[in-house]
Amino acid sequence: MSNAVVRKTLVSLAIAGAVTTAQADVVIGVAGPHTGAYAAFGAQLWNGASAAAKAINDAGGINGEMIKLIKADDACEPKQAVSVANRLVDSDEAVAVVGHFCSSSSIPASNIYEEAGVLQVTPASTAPGLTDRGLPNVFRVCGRDDQQGDVAATYIVDVLGAKKVAVIHDKDTYGKGLADAMKSSLNAYGVKEVLYEGLTRGEKDFNALVTKIRSVDADVVYFGGLHSEAGPLVRQMREQGLTAKFMSGDGITSYEFVSVAGSPKYVDGVLMTFGADPTSYAEGKAVVKEFRDSGIEPEGYVMYSYAAMQVVAEALQNTDLDPVKASDWLHANKVETVMGTKAFDEKGDLLVSDYVMYEWDKNGTYNMLGM
């Protein structure tokens, strides 16, 4: 082989190597309910994460490598969450996961990620049990149910002045956990619930439950669960003439709540706890505008998911794409996001949580209230 051919071959190999490096993927899973009854929340997570990934890639990626997102559908089912977690780790070789949505999915999946050294940042799982176990790789950019439960109880006592509170939950890790957290705070304020009852996810006929609520003459009905059950429950309450104030948590932050309730008139006046308006941060105004210009309303957890992707990218950027070191880095450093500065404690919880009250109106939209 002539020297010229050798030189040409070496140059070709160098170019090929450069192309391979430039096209290398940083695989990140976006795990949540992308199908099924809770797919609206999966869409929120995907919209936020994919927009953030595009912005990061357009700016040069993570240490020059492009983010490749994998949509991991757990349908908010714990067993399915374990399956998709194993797939993300074993087949997709993901280094990080934005997700899951449901706490009942995040908790079992986190064990898979911890064993594999995969960084997990959830935009939405609020059960205290997710971080209380102290796994070093688990973080969340949302608050905890014990925090929002206390905000709800405080509002019930101090603002509504309620004395007869019915507490309903959906028997799930998130729903029951949130209801129990609110109930604990309510009891600490000296108010004992007049009804504590569970329903089953997927149910649509709550007439017997509404009859029980009527029998205790509740002035507030607090529901721990998601919009798919909250909608039919509040509609059937109103159809039967019950005017008790209906309150829930961040599991109803989807405009699908209106459609499953059947009409905006049924959600008018419904109260809920959620973080301070995620679209109001100065750091995220340009991103919010981009979403709306593209026809996507950044409702619910869209901006949380965008922020979660920023947290993941920043940690990987500062640790040469090592997810184990990235976890350690996050415990010690702050990250600037579209929702302001995020910093985490030793458990992976936010140092600052900002739950407030919202109220749905007759037009089927929700608005932040002052306490």
Backbone torsions as a table, in degrees:
resi	resn	phi	psi	omega
1	MET	NA	130.1	-178.3
2	SER	-71.3	160.6	178.0
3	ASN	-59.7	-36.4	179.5
4	ALA	-63.8	-41.7	179.3
5	VAL	-66.5	-40.5	179.0
6	VAL	-61.1	-48.0	179.3
7	ARG	-59.2	-42.6	179.6
8	LYS	-63.0	-40.5	-179.9
9	THR	-65.1	-43.5	179.7
10	LEU	-64.0	-40.7	177.5
11	VAL	-62.9	-42.1	179.8
12	SER	-62.5	-42.6	178.9
13	LEU	-64.6	-39.3	178.8
14	ALA	-63.4	-43.1	178.6
15	ILE	-63.6	-44.3	179.5
16	ALA	-60.8	-40.5	178.5
17	GLY	-64.5	-39.7	179.2
18	ALA	-65.0	-41.2	179.0
19	VAL	-64.1	-43.5	-179.9
20	THR	-60.8	-43.5	179.7
21	THR	-63.7	-43.5	-178.0
22	ALA	-65.4	-29.2	-176.4
23	GLN	-97.8	1.3	179.1
24	ALA	-59.5	146.9	-175.0
25	ASP	-107.1	139.9	166.2
26	VAL	-98.9	103.4	-173.7
27	VAL	-83.0	123.2	179.8
28	ILE	-129.8	127.6	178.5
29	GLY	-84.7	145.5	171.1
30	VAL	-117.1	99.1	-170.1
31	ALA	-102.7	130.4	179.4
32	GLY	176.3	-172.6	-178.8
33	PRO	-82.2	83.8	-178.2
34	HIS	-80.9	-11.8	172.4
35	THR	-135.0	167.6	176.1
36	GLY	93.0	-167.9	-172.6
37	ALA	-64.8	-23.0	-175.2
38	TYR	-111.4	21.3	-176.1
39	ALA	-63.0	-22.4	177.3
40	ALA	-59.9	-35.6	178.5
41	PHE	-75.0	-34.7	174.6
42	GLY	-61.8	-38.1	178.2
43	ALA	-65.2	-38.7	177.3
44	GLN	-61.0	-46.1	179.9
45	LEU	-63.0	-43.0	-178.3
46	TRP	-66.8	-44.0	-179.6
47	ASN	-59.3	-44.5	-179.5
48	GLY	-68.3	-48.6	-176.5
49	ALA	-66.5	-41.3	-177.6
50	SER	-69.3	-36.3	176.9
51	ALA	-66.2	-41.2	178.5
52	ALA	-65.7	-42.9	179.4
53	ALA	-61.2	-40.8	178.6
54	LYS	-62.9	-44.5	179.8
55	ALA	-62.4	-41.1	179.5
56	ILE	-67.0	-43.8	178.4
57	ASN	-63.3	-41.5	179.7
58	ASP	-62.7	-26.9	180.0
59	ALA	-90.6	6.3	177.4
60	GLY	115.0	0.7	177.3
61	GLY	78.3	-158.6	178.4
62	ILE	-106.3	110.5	-175.2
63	ASN	51.7	37.7	177.1
64	GLY	84.9	-4.4	-180.0
65	GLU	-103.6	143.8	-175.1
66	MET	-86.4	142.9	175.7
67	ILE	-77.1	131.8	171.8
68	LYS	-117.2	118.6	-178.1
69	LEU	-91.6	141.0	175.1
70	ILE	-116.7	121.9	177.3
71	LYS	-81.5	113.8	-176.7
72	ALA	-110.8	109.3	-173.3
73	ASP	-92.6	112.4	177.9
74	ASP	-104.1	-7.8	179.2
75	ALA	54.5	20.0	-175.5
76	CYS	58.2	33.1	176.9
77	GLU	-113.4	122.1	-176.2
78	PRO	-54.5	-44.6	-179.4
79	LYS	-64.7	-40.8	178.1
80	GLN	-67.4	-33.8	178.0
81	ALA	-62.7	-40.5	177.3
82	VAL	-64.0	-40.6	179.7
83	SER	-63.2	-46.4	-178.0
84	VAL	-71.0	-30.6	176.6
85	ALA	-64.8	-44.1	177.4
86	ASN	-62.9	-38.9	178.9
87	ARG	-66.1	-43.3	179.2
88	LEU	-59.6	-39.9	-178.0
89	VAL	-76.0	-49.2	-170.5
90	ASP	-84.4	-44.5	-174.6
91	SER	-93.5	-46.0	-175.4
92	ASP	-84.8	-17.8	-179.5
93	GLU	55.6	45.6	178.0
94	ALA	-69.3	143.4	176.0
95	VAL	-97.8	-15.9	-178.4
96	ALA	-155.7	160.4	179.2
97	VAL	-135.3	130.6	167.4
98	VAL	-96.6	109.9	-175.1
99	GLY	142.1	-175.7	0.0
100	HIS	-86.2	-172.7	177.2
101	PHE	-89.4	-61.5	-178.4
102	CYS	-72.7	136.2	177.8
103	SER	-61.4	-34.6	-179.9
104	SER	-67.0	-16.4	173.2
105	SER	-94.0	-42.8	-177.9
106	SER	-60.5	-39.7	-174.1
107	ILE	-65.4	-53.6	178.7
108	PRO	-67.6	-34.4	179.5
109	ALA	-66.1	-32.9	-177.3
110	SER	-62.6	-28.8	177.8
111	ASN	-65.4	-37.1	177.8
112	ILE	-66.1	-46.2	-178.1
113	TYR	-66.1	-38.7	-179.1
114	GLU	-63.7	-42.8	-179.8
115	GLU	-64.2	-34.4	-178.2
116	ALA	-89.7	-5.2	-178.6
117	GLY	73.4	28.0	-179.1
118	VAL	-92.6	132.7	178.7
119	LEU	-73.2	131.2	178.2
120	GLN	-122.5	122.7	175.3
121	VAL	-126.3	111.1	-178.6
122	THR	-94.5	136.2	175.7
123	PRO	-81.8	-14.4	-162.8
124	ALA	-142.0	-16.2	-176.2
125	SER	-77.2	115.9	-169.4
126	THR	-108.5	-3.4	-178.8
127	ALA	-63.4	129.1	179.2
128	PRO	-55.0	-32.8	-177.6
129	GLY	-61.2	-19.6	-179.9
130	LEU	-65.4	-44.7	-176.3
131	THR	-101.3	-19.6	-178.4
132	ASP	-64.5	-17.9	178.8
133	ARG	-77.4	-11.6	173.9
134	GLY	74.4	25.6	176.4
135	LEU	-65.6	132.4	-172.1
136	PRO	-72.2	-16.5	-173.5
137	ASN	-100.7	2.0	-171.6
138	VAL	-106.6	128.8	179.9
139	PHE	-138.3	159.9	171.6
140	ARG	-141.4	145.0	178.9
141	VAL	-101.5	10.7	173.5
142	CYS	-113.5	176.3	178.8
143	GLY	-87.4	-164.6	-177.2
144	ARG	-115.6	157.8	-178.3
145	ASP	-67.2	-30.5	178.0
146	ASP	-68.4	-26.1	176.9
147	GLN	-76.2	-47.9	-178.9
148	GLN	-74.3	-27.2	175.2
149	GLY	-63.0	-38.7	178.7
150	ASP	-69.5	-37.8	176.9
151	VAL	-61.3	-42.6	179.4
152	ALA	-64.3	-45.9	-178.7
153	ALA	-63.3	-40.8	178.6
154	THR	-60.8	-42.1	179.6
155	TYR	-66.2	-42.3	179.8
156	ILE	-59.4	-42.9	-176.3
157	VAL	-80.5	-50.4	-171.1
158	ASP	-82.1	-34.0	-176.2
159	VAL	-100.0	-48.7	-178.4
160	LEU	-82.1	-24.0	-178.8
161	GLY	61.4	32.0	-175.3
162	ALA	-74.9	145.7	178.3
163	LYS	-116.7	-24.2	-177.9
164	LYS	-120.4	100.7	-175.1
165	VAL	-114.6	123.3	174.3
166	ALA	-95.3	128.5	-178.8
167	VAL	-110.8	118.2	-178.3
168	ILE	-118.6	143.4	177.8
169	HIS	-141.5	167.4	-176.0
170	ASP	-102.9	14.7	176.3
171	LYS	69.2	3.7	-178.9
172	ASP	-91.0	163.0	179.7
173	THR	-51.8	-48.9	179.6
174	TYR	-69.3	-56.3	-172.3
175	GLY	-61.4	-49.1	179.9
176	LYS	-68.3	-39.6	179.5
177	GLY	-61.3	-41.7	179.3
178	LEU	-66.9	-45.2	179.5
179	ALA	-60.6	-41.7	-179.6
180	ASP	-67.2	-37.8	178.6
181	ALA	-64.5	-44.1	178.1
182	MET	-63.9	-43.9	-178.8
183	LYS	-61.1	-40.3	179.5
184	SER	-62.7	-43.7	178.2
185	SER	-67.5	-40.3	178.9
186	LEU	-59.7	-46.2	179.3
187	ASN	-62.8	-35.9	178.9
188	ALA	-65.6	-26.8	176.2
189	TYR	-82.4	-1.3	177.7
190	GLY	92.1	11.4	178.7
191	VAL	-107.9	121.9	178.8
192	LYS	-97.6	129.9	179.9
193	GLU	-61.7	145.3	179.6
194	VAL	-93.3	-11.1	177.5
195	LEU	-155.6	136.3	175.1
196	TYR	-134.4	113.5	-169.2
197	GLU	-143.9	144.6	176.3
198	GLY	-108.2	147.3	171.8
199	LEU	-121.3	173.0	-176.8
200	THR	-108.5	132.3	176.7
201	ARG	-54.5	137.3	-179.5
202	GLY	96.8	-16.8	177.0
203	GLU	-66.1	149.5	177.2
204	LYS	-127.1	-19.8	-178.9
205	ASP	-102.0	107.4	-177.7
206	PHE	-114.6	22.7	-176.1
207	ASN	-62.0	-39.5	179.5
208	ALA	-65.6	-38.4	178.1
209	LEU	-66.8	-40.8	178.4
210	VAL	-61.5	-38.3	177.5
211	THR	-61.4	-40.8	177.2
212	LYS	-64.1	-41.4	179.2
213	ILE	-62.3	-41.5	178.0
214	ARG	-62.2	-38.5	-174.6
215	SER	-66.6	-25.2	179.9
216	VAL	-97.4	0.7	176.2
217	ASP	55.2	46.1	-177.7
218	ALA	-65.8	139.7	173.7
219	ASP	-99.5	-13.6	172.1
220	VAL	-138.2	135.2	172.7
221	VAL	-113.6	117.5	178.4
222	TYR	-104.1	128.2	-177.9
223	PHE	-118.6	124.5	172.9
224	GLY	-99.9	110.7	-178.1
225	GLY	166.0	-160.4	-175.7
226	LEU	-110.1	169.4	-172.9
227	HIS	-62.3	-29.3	-174.7
228	SER	-64.1	-28.1	174.4
229	GLU	-99.1	-31.9	180.0
230	ALA	-62.2	-40.0	-177.9
231	GLY	-60.2	-56.8	178.3
232	PRO	-61.5	-34.3	-179.4
233	LEU	-64.9	-48.7	-178.2
234	VAL	-68.3	-34.2	178.0
235	ARG	-62.9	-46.4	-178.3
236	GLN	-68.4	-30.4	173.1
237	MET	-62.0	-48.0	-177.6
238	ARG	-68.1	-38.0	179.2
239	GLU	-63.9	-28.8	178.8
240	GLN	-93.6	9.4	173.4
241	GLY	84.6	9.6	178.1
242	LEU	-80.0	124.9	-177.1
243	THR	-106.2	7.4	179.7
244	ALA	-54.8	142.9	177.7
245	LYS	-63.7	133.6	179.7
246	PHE	-105.8	128.6	-178.8
247	MET	-133.9	143.9	177.2
248	SER	-144.9	-170.4	-178.9
249	GLY	-111.0	-157.2	-174.1
250	ASP	-74.2	1.6	176.3
251	GLY	-76.9	-2.1	177.1
252	ILE	-114.9	18.2	-178.6
253	THR	-82.8	58.9	175.2
254	SER	-144.1	140.0	178.8
255	TYR	-68.4	-8.3	171.9
256	GLU	-67.1	-19.0	175.4
257	PHE	-55.3	-39.1	-179.8
258	VAL	-67.4	-44.8	-176.6
259	SER	-68.8	-38.7	179.4
260	VAL	-74.8	-22.7	174.1
261	ALA	-75.3	-25.3	175.9
262	GLY	106.4	-21.8	-177.9
263	SER	-174.2	149.1	176.1
264	PRO	-58.0	-27.7	-176.9
265	LYS	-63.8	-26.4	-178.9
266	TYR	-79.8	-24.6	-179.9
267	VAL	-95.6	-7.7	-179.8
268	ASP	-57.3	122.1	179.1
269	GLY	91.7	-6.0	178.1
270	VAL	-66.9	135.1	179.6
271	LEU	-102.7	150.6	175.3
272	MET	-153.6	153.5	172.2
273	THR	-95.4	141.8	178.0
274	PHE	-163.8	162.0	178.3
275	GLY	-63.8	156.0	176.9
276	ALA	-51.3	138.8	-170.9
277	ASP	-33.5	108.3	-177.1
278	PRO	-67.8	-12.6	178.9
279	THR	-92.9	0.4	-173.0
280	SER	-96.2	-7.8	-177.4
281	TYR	-69.8	135.4	178.9
282	ALA	-58.9	-35.5	-178.3
283	GLU	-65.4	-20.0	-175.8
284	GLY	-110.8	5.3	-174.3
285	LYS	-59.9	-41.3	-179.7
286	ALA	-65.5	-38.4	179.4
287	VAL	-68.1	-42.4	177.2
288	VAL	-58.8	-42.9	178.8
289	LYS	-63.4	-41.0	178.9
290	GLU	-62.2	-42.6	177.2
291	PHE	-58.9	-51.8	-175.6
292	ARG	-66.6	-35.9	176.9
293	ASP	-64.6	-27.9	179.7
294	SER	-89.8	1.3	178.0
295	GLY	90.0	10.6	179.0
296	ILE	-108.9	122.9	175.6
297	GLU	-85.3	121.3	-177.9
298	PRO	-76.8	62.3	-177.6
299	GLU	-78.9	166.6	171.3
300	GLY	50.3	-116.9	-171.6
301	TYR	-99.0	14.5	179.4
302	VAL	-59.8	-51.5	-178.0
303	MET	-70.8	-30.8	174.7
304	TYR	-61.8	-42.0	-179.8
305	SER	-68.2	-38.3	175.7
306	TYR	-60.0	-46.3	179.9
307	ALA	-64.0	-39.3	178.8
308	ALA	-61.0	-41.1	177.7
309	MET	-64.9	-38.3	176.6
310	GLN	-63.2	-40.0	178.6
311	VAL	-62.4	-47.1	178.6
312	VAL	-58.9	-49.3	-176.5
313	ALA	-63.1	-42.2	-178.6
314	GLU	-64.9	-41.5	179.6
315	ALA	-65.3	-42.9	179.1
316	LEU	-68.1	-36.7	179.5
317	GLN	-60.7	-38.2	-175.1
318	ASN	-89.1	0.6	-178.2
319	THR	-132.3	24.7	177.6
320	ASP	54.0	41.3	174.5
321	LEU	65.0	25.4	177.2
322	ASP	-96.6	107.6	-174.2
323	PRO	-64.8	-29.9	178.5
324	VAL	-69.4	-46.7	176.5
325	LYS	-65.5	-31.3	179.2
326	ALA	-62.8	-38.6	177.9
327	SER	-63.2	-45.6	178.1
328	ASP	-61.6	-40.0	-178.8
329	TRP	-62.5	-40.2	-178.1
330	LEU	-66.8	-30.4	178.7
331	HIS	-69.1	-17.2	-173.6
332	ALA	-117.6	-3.3	-173.6
333	ASN	-133.8	156.8	176.3
334	LYS	-95.0	155.0	178.0
335	VAL	-129.1	131.8	175.8
336	GLU	-85.7	126.1	-176.9
337	THR	-131.4	179.0	176.5
338	VAL	-69.3	-9.3	176.7
339	MET	-116.6	34.4	177.7
340	GLY	84.2	-169.5	-177.9
341	THR	-78.1	130.1	178.3
342	LYS	-115.0	129.8	176.9
343	ALA	-136.2	149.2	-169.7
344	PHE	-123.7	149.9	176.7
345	ASP	-89.1	-171.3	-175.7
346	GLU	-66.3	-20.4	178.4
347	LYS	-86.4	-19.0	-173.7
348	GLY	100.9	6.2	175.6
349	ASP	-85.5	155.7	175.6
350	LEU	-64.5	141.9	174.9
351	LEU	-68.6	-28.4	-179.5
352	VAL	-128.0	125.1	175.2
353	SER	-113.8	148.6	-170.4
354	ASP	-134.0	43.7	179.7
355	TYR	-63.8	138.1	176.2
356	VAL	-138.7	176.2	178.6
357	MET	-95.8	144.2	173.6
358	TYR	-125.6	160.1	174.7
359	GLU	-135.6	133.0	174.2
360	TRP	-79.1	146.3	-177.9
361	ASP	-115.8	-178.6	-175.8
362	LYS	-67.5	-13.5	178.0
363	ASN	-92.5	-0.4	178.5
364	GLY	80.7	28.5	175.0
365	THR	-123.9	160.5	179.4
366	TYR	-115.1	145.4	-174.3
367	ASN	-134.8	142.1	-178.9
368	MET	-71.6	139.0	179.2
369	LEU	-108.6	159.3	170.2
370	GLY	-91.1	147.3	-179.6
371	MET	-78.7	NA	NA
